[in-house]
């Protein structure tokens, strides 16, 4: 025990000294970045241009400085960085903004605590810089969109962890003497974050941990550590970046595909990329966009654009699919979740409260690159089986509790700038081809802004652009952030007569634009709430949001149910029930005839069936289920309490009598 304790003390002191030394080496300062960018940015437009106006600009502008291909987090970030420097900017997206990986993330904004462990143990300066960068970007993202993001933690390797809104608890199933070792590691994480840390970490006793997370399995639990990272609404964050860029003057359009890259010889006769031929997927119209620089930010589809530039270029994207399931809120406390990095097969699993539901995931398997990734029953069962391992036996984990399922493709990349193709890039990759196509790939949500900055820097240098300023996006508030406060929803309740739950949802989705949404809300015809007719009784989404979604460039029913609202990610059945009303409202806004409405309904249902797991859920209802002896005994006992006459089956009357008996038992003396 003494030698063990000596190693802990030595390792802990070494960790602190290593971090201190790396900080000194970097000469890090800790100034917060929460203010608007300087006056060199043009004043945002009061009225957001419509999609038709954006398309007209894309067709009639003689030449752009930068054309961005891809409307996910990175592409949106590139457009905002470019336009805020005073560069004439265009962006096109094949599907909808955030329709791919960027809307199917873990919803976490993390600083990279795993990299810190490697930095300390290996004295790896590159890993340390990655942590510092991620921690800075975490702080920036929480500051520039406080209505869409909030404090919430990320996992730590080799530990069992429990997390919640604003807090994350590490639950140790190891020996008690490991607690001080890991405590030192988490404190080192706080130390590196400096003034940019969300909140300071701390230790909880076993009894306190169980009090906060009563669903937790008690076996071998000996204590907990708490540390902080962040969480956000990923698709809405993506859209906020896009709209901020559009208000500053960028021309952006979803559902516009690049069909060909244009080239022309430079002064030396070398062919250089000078734009793209594009096609509006909705109207079928084609045209050419000319640009001095083209940036490829297409995530998993990186290689398809690279092949347009050079058919012989090597494939660099190594796609990996991650499946998530959504369970009812009662699977975790309101502000507490769980993450386990040591599952039965070594994969990471987490249990996260989000949008008043519970997300569980994720899997990790090689996959094909597709625009329509679909989850499988095996992946769902893997997640459910892992969930059973850390919840108390009092909670029955049921397949029928899976409300929604989705699969996202992680765009892991090889570095084409290096000769070896054996290892994946540690972070992200920036590559400039011989014809000046700039590709930015890999990375993660947290560092999208840095990736965008590097891409624009490369465009400025490679294509000799003349920006009016350097990068302006550090501290630049996003759409909806400037007037938001945590208590803003109270004004919505008082001034407009909205339900408190609906008002909170609007404030935390649209920020200060929530008042604009409220102005479009319909009267309910009730004494209370006065306005705000819900799309579905179980969720706080209202009809006015569908009308506002069209204003936010929603063109299809899927755009609304998946990205403007997050309903399909929360409950597939509720989405199907609300779909006819959503389509009828969109029809009023977009002048859809009956044929178009039917087409949109069928496409939306296909999306729910394939990409949101509805088909998998239905097939599971007729799939044979295997029970253990204990489970069979438990279910038999429950069945017999209902089947008092021993008929071998249960009728509605049996259920009524049982419920009536339960009600009588619960009545006070």
N, C-alpha and C positions, 0 to 999 in steps of 0.2 A: 504493500500500500504506500509506503514511504517513497519508493522509487517511482511509483505511478504519480504521486502528488508532485514529486520533484519535476517530472516531465511536463505536467500541466503548467506549473509555475514558470518553468523555463520556456515552454512553448508560448504561453501567454505574454510574457515579457518580450520575447523575440518578435511576436506579432506586432505589439505596440511600437517597439523600436524600429521595425522594418517600415511600418506605415509612416512613422514620424520622419524617418530618413528619406523616404520617397517623396513626402510632402516638401521637405527642405530642398530636395534635388529639383523639384518642379517649381519651387518658389510660388506656390499657389496662393491666390488671394480669395477672399470669400465674400465678394460683393454680390448682393442679390440682384437679380435681373427681372424686375417686375413692372418696369415703366414702358410707356409707349415709345416707339422708335422716334428719332428726331424729325425735325420739320422738313427734311428733304423728301419725305413721302408726300405724294399728292393727297388731297383731301378725298376721302372715300365718297362714292356716289350715294346720294340719298335714296335713289331708286335703283333696285337691282335690274339690270337689263334682262329682258325675256330671252328664252332660248332662240326664238326666231331672230331677234336682234343680234344675238351672238353669232348665229349662222351667217347672217348677212355680212357681218364684219369679217368673219373668216373667209368668205367668198370674195370680198371686195378690197381687202387690205393688200397693197402691192407686195410688201415683204415684212416679215417679223424678224426681230432679233433672235428669238428663241421659240421653237416649236417643241412642246412637250408631248410625248406619246405615253399615255397612261394616266388614269385619274384616281389611282389609289393614294395612300398616304404619302409616298415618296413623290409621285408625280404632282400631286396637289402642292406639296411643299416646294418643289422646284418652281412651279408657276408663281407662288406667292413670293419666293425669294427673288425671282427674276423681275417681276413687275414692281416690287418695292425698291429695286435698284434703279428704276427708271428705264428698264429695257422693255421693248414692245414684245408682248408675250401672247402665245396661243397655246391651248391645250385641247387635245381630243382624247376621248375614251371610247373604246369599242362597245362596252356595255354601259352600265351606270356607274357613277362615281362610287367607289368603295364596294363594287359588286363582287370583287374577288377576295383575296386573302385579308385585306384591310378591314373587312367587316366580320371576319370569322376568326379573330384573334382571341387570346385568353382574357382580353379586356384589362390587362395589367400594364402599368407604367413602372418599370423596375430599373434599379441602378446597377444590377450585375454583381450581386454578392458572391456568386460562384467565381467570377474573375478575380475578385479580391483575394479569395483563398489561394488561388494559383499565384497571384502577384506576391503574396507574403511568403508562401512556402518556397517559391522558385526565384524570389527577388526579380520578378519579371516586370520591367518598367512599362512595356507595351500593354500588358494586361492591366496594370495600375492606371495607365492613362485612359484605357477603355472604361474603367469604373468611374473615374473622375468625370469623363465626358458624359456618361450615362446619368450620373447623379445630377450634373448640371442641367441636362436636358429634361430630366424628371422634374426638377424644380421649375424650369421654364414652362413646361407643359401644364403643370398644376396652376401656374400663375396666369398664363395667357388665355386659359379657358376654364375658369373656376366653376362655371355652371355645368360643365361636362366632365370634370375630373375632380377627384377628392382623395385624401390620404387613405391608403390601403396597402398591405404588405406583399412581398414576394418570397418565394421559398428559399431555403438554405440547404445545400447539399448534405446528405447523410442523416438528416433529421426528420422526425415526424412533426408536422407543423399544423397549427390552427390559426386561421386568419379571419379578419372581419373588417368592416368599413372603418378605416382609421387605425386598425390594429392587426397584428399578426402574432399568433402564439405558436411557439415551437413546443411540441410535446415529445418528451424524451421517453423512448421505450428501451433505452440503454441503461448503463450504470449511473448511479448518482454522481460519481466523481467526474463524469464527463461534462456536467452542467457548467462548472467554472471555466472549463476550456472553451466551450462554445460561447459562453457569456463574454469572454475576452474577444472572441472573433466578431461578435455582433457589435461590441463597443468600438472595435476597430472600424467597422462599417460606418458607425455614427461619426467617428473621428474624421474619416475621409470625406464624408458629406459636409462636415463643418457647419457653417450657417445655413447651408442648403438642405440639411436633414429635415425630414417631415416632423418627427417627434423622436425623443430619446427612447432607446430600448430599455426594457426592465424585465425582472424575473417574477414569476408567479408560483405560488405553492400548488401542490396537487389539488387541495380542496378548492382553492380559488379558481383554478383552471376548470374543474368540473362544474363549479357554480356558473361560470360564464358559458360553458359548452356542455350542457347536461346530456346531450345525445351521444357524448363521447364514451367509447369503451374504456372501462376503468382498469383493465388488466395491465400490469407493469408500468403504469403511469407514475412518474415520480417528480414531475415538475414541468415548468414551461418558461420559455423566453418570449418576449414580445418585441417586435421591431416593425418599422413602418416603411412602406413604399406607396404606390398609387394605383388607382383604378379609373377607367373612363368608359364612356359610351363611344366605341370606336368608329362606327359608321357616321354618327352625328359629328364627331370630331373631324373626320375626313371632310365632311360636307362644309363644316365651319371654315376650314382652310380654303376650300374651293371658293366659297362665297366671298370670303375676305379678299382673295385675289381678284375675283370678278368686280367687286366694288372699287378696287384700286385701278381697274382698267384692263385686266387680262381678259382675253376672249376665250371662253371655255365652252365646250359642248360635249355632252354625253351621247351615247349611241351613234358615234361617228367613228368608223373604222379606217385605219391606214391600209391601203391596198398595194401601195408601191412607194418606194423612196426615190426621190428625184436626185439626179447628179449632174454636175457640169464641171468642165475642166477649170483649174485655177490658172494663175499666170505661168505656172511651170508645166501645164498640160496634164496635171494629175487630177483624176476625177474626185470631186468632193460632194458630199451630201448637201443639197440646197433646198430641201423641202419634201413634201409628200403629196401623193394623190390620195384623197379620202372619199369615203362614201357614207352618206347619212343612212343609217340602218332603218330608219322609219319611213323616209320618203323615197329612198333609192337613188337620190340625186348624187352625182359625183362632181368633184372640182379639185383644183390644185391649190395647196398652201405653200407659198414660198417663204423660206426662212434662212438666215445666215448660219444658224446652228440648230441641230436636231438632237434632242435628249431622249433616250430610250429608258423609260421608267415603268416597265410593264410587268414587274414581278415574275411570276412563274412563266410568263410568255416572253421573257427576255430574248430567248434564242430565236423565236419566230421573227422578230424585228432584226436581229443580228444577221439572220440568213437572207433577209431582203437586201441587206447591205453587202454581204459576202457569202455566197453559197458554200464556200470552203471553210468558213470559220468553225472552230470546234464548239461543241455543245458545252455550256458551262453550268446550266441549271440542273440541280439534282433534287427533284421534287419529293417531298415527304408529306403524307396526309395525316392530319390530326383531327380526330372526331371528338365532339363535345355533346353531352346530353343535358337537357334542362329538366329539373325536378321541381316539385312544389316547394314553396318557401319553408314548410315545416321540417324539411330535411336538415336545416341549419338554423341557428338563432338569427334574428334580424341583422345583427351587426357582427356576426362571427362565422367563419368558414374553416376549411381544413385543406392542407396540402401535404402530400406524402411523396417524397422523392425516392422512396425505396419500395416500389411495388413488387409483386410476386415475380415479375420478369425483368425487373430493373428499370422500368419506365416511370415517368413522373405522373402522378395523379393529383388533382386538386378538387376542392369542394368550396365553391365561392358564391356568396350572396350577390345577386346582381339584378337590378330592376324588380326587386321584390320576388324573385324566384331564386333557384339554386342551380348554378352551373357545375357540372362534374366532367372532368376530362383530364388529360387528353391521351389519345393513342399516338403512335409514331410508326409509320410504315412507308416504304417506297411506293410510289404511285405513278400513274400516267398523268400527263398534263392535260387537263380538260377544263372547259369553261363551266361545266356542271358537275362538280364532285359530289358523290353520293356516299352516305354512310352505310355500313353493313351491320347485320345482326350480331356477328361475332364481336365487332368492336363495341357495340352497345353492351353486350353481355360481359365483356372484359371489364368495362368501367363499373357496371353494377356489382360484379363480384368483388372488385377492389373496395367499393363503397361499403360493402358488408363487413369488410375486415376491420374497419375502425369505428363503426357505429355500435352502440349498445344493442344486445340481442332483443331488447324490448321493441326496437324499431324493425319492422318487416320491410326490407327493400324489395319493392315490387316492380316488375316490368311494366305494368300498367301505369305507373307513376311517371313514366317518361313522356313529357309534354311536347318536346321538340328535340330534333337531332340535326346536327350539321357537320360537314367535313370541310376543312380548309387546307389549302396546299401551301406548305412552307417553301419559299423559293431559296433553298440553300444553294450556294454557288461555289464553283471552283474559280480560282483567280487566274484569268487569262494572261495577266502580266508576268506570271512566273512560269518557269519551264516545267516544273513538276505538276502533275494533275492528280496526285495521290490524295491530297488533303483538301478539305473544304476550307473556304476562307473563314478566318476567325470572326470577322465582323461583317463589313460590306465591301463591295468591289466597285471601283471606278475604272472604266476602260475607255480609251479613245482609239477608234479604229484608224486605219490608213486614210480612209475617206472622211474622217472627222465625225463619224457617228459616236456620240457620247453615251455610254451605257452606265447606269447606276443600278446596282442589284444587290440582293441580300439584305443584311441589316435587320432591324426590328422597329416596331412602332415608336419606341422611346427616342430613338436617334434619327427619326425621319428628317428633322430640321437640319442636322449636321450633314446628312447625306445630300440633301437638296443644296446646301451651301457649297459643298465640294463639287457638285455637278455644274452649278452655275459658274463657279470659279474656273472650272476647266473650260467651259464654253467661252468665257470672256478671254481667257488666255489663248485657246486654240484658234478661235474664229475672229479674234481681234475686235471684240465688241467694245462699246464705249458706255459703260454704265455711269449714271449720275452720282452714284455713291457706292460704298462697300455694302456688305450684307447688313440688312436692317431687321431681320426677323427675330433676333434675340430680345424678347420682351414685347414684341408686337402683339397687341391683344387681338383675339380672333372674334369673328361675328358673334354678337350677343354678350360679350364679356364686359364691356365698358360700364354698363349701368347695373350689372348684376350684384346682388347681395344675398346672403343666406336667408334674409327675412323678406325678400322681394315678393314672395308668393302671397304674403299677407295683404299687400296692396291689391293683388288680383282678386282675392276673396272679397275685400271690402269695397273696391271700386266697381267690380263687374258682377259680383254675386256668383262666383264659381265655387264648386266644392273645394275643400281644403286639399284633398288628395289630387284632384285635377290641377289645381293651381300650383302645387309643388311640382308636379310632373311638367307642366308648361315652363315654369321658371328654370328647372334643371335640364330642360331640353333645348329651349330657345334663348335662354338668358334674357336680356332686356328686350328682345324681339317678341317675348311672350305676350306683351300688351297688344302688339299688332295681331297676333293669332286670336286673342280674346275678343278683339273688335269684330272679328268675322264669325264669332260663335252665335249659334241660334238660341232663341228662347226655348226653355224646356216646357213651358206651360204649367210649371209647378210653383208652389210657394218658395221652395228651396231645393236645389240650386236654381237661380234665376236663369242663367244661361249655361251652355255647355252640354249638349246632348252627346252621350257616350256612343262610341261605335260598338262596344261590347260591355256588358254590365260588370265583367270581372276585371277590366283594365281601365286606366284613366284616360285613354285616348278619346278625343272628341272629334265630331264631324268637321269642325273648323280647321283641324290639322290637315285633313285631306286637301282642302282648298289651298291652304298655305303650302302644301307639298308641291303642288303644281308650280307655284311661284318659285320654289326651290329646285326647279328643273326636273321634277318627277314626270316621266313620260308614259310609264306603264303602271299597271296595278302592282307588279312585283317591285318596282321602284319604291312604291309607298309602303307595302306591308313588310318589306325587308330592310330598307335603309332609312326612309324618312320616319316611319314608325318602326319599332322593333318587334312588332307583334308576332311575326312568323318565327322569330328566334325564341319567343317565350312560350307560345302555345299554338300548335298547328290547328287543333280543332277549333279554338276560338277564332283563329284567323279565317278558317273556312266559313264560319258562321257570320263573320263581319264582312266577308268579301263582297257579297251583292250590294250592300250599302256603300262600301268604298267605291266600287265601280260606278254606281249610279251618280255619286257626287263628282267623280272624275269626268263622267260623261257630260255633266252640266258645264264643267270648267273647260273641257277640251272639245266639246261639240261632237262626241262620239255617237254614231247611230247604233241601232240594235245589233247589227252584224259585228261592229267593232267591239261592242260591250261583250258579246258572246266570245269573241276571239280572246279578249283580255282575261275573261273568266277562265277559259280553258288553259291559257298559258300560265296563269297564276296557280291553278290547281295542279298542273304538271310540275311546277316549281315546288309546291308543297309536298307532292307525292315523292319526288326524286331527291331534291336537295335538302328538304327539311324533315325527311324521314317518315312521312305519313304512310307510304307503302310498307316500309319496314315495320312500323307499329301495327298495321293491319295484319300483316303476315304473321307477326308474333302472336296474335290472338288465337291462331289455329296451329301454332307450333307446340309439339309435346314438351311438357315441362318436367324436369327431374327434381324430386324432393328428397331430402334426407329423412331418416326414420323419425327424428325429433320433429321435423316440420310436418310430416304426415300425421303424427300423433296430435300435434297442436291443432291442425286444421280439422281433424276428425272430431276433436273435443268441441271446437267452436261450432261445427256443423250439427253435432248432436244436441247442443243447447238450443238450437233453432228447431230442429226436427224432433220435437217432443213425442210425437206419435210413432216415431221410428218408421216412417213411410219410405225413407230412402231418397227423398227429394224435399225441396223447400218451396212453399207457395208464398204468394204475396201476403196472405193472411198470417202465415207463420212469422213473417218479418214484422207485420203490424203488431201482433201480440207481443213479440219480443221487445219492440220499441216502446210499447205502452207499459210493459212491465218495468223496463229500465227507467221510464219517466216517473213511475210511481215510487220506485226505490229512491230516486233522487229528491223527492219532495221533502221539505223540512217537516219534522215530527208533527 
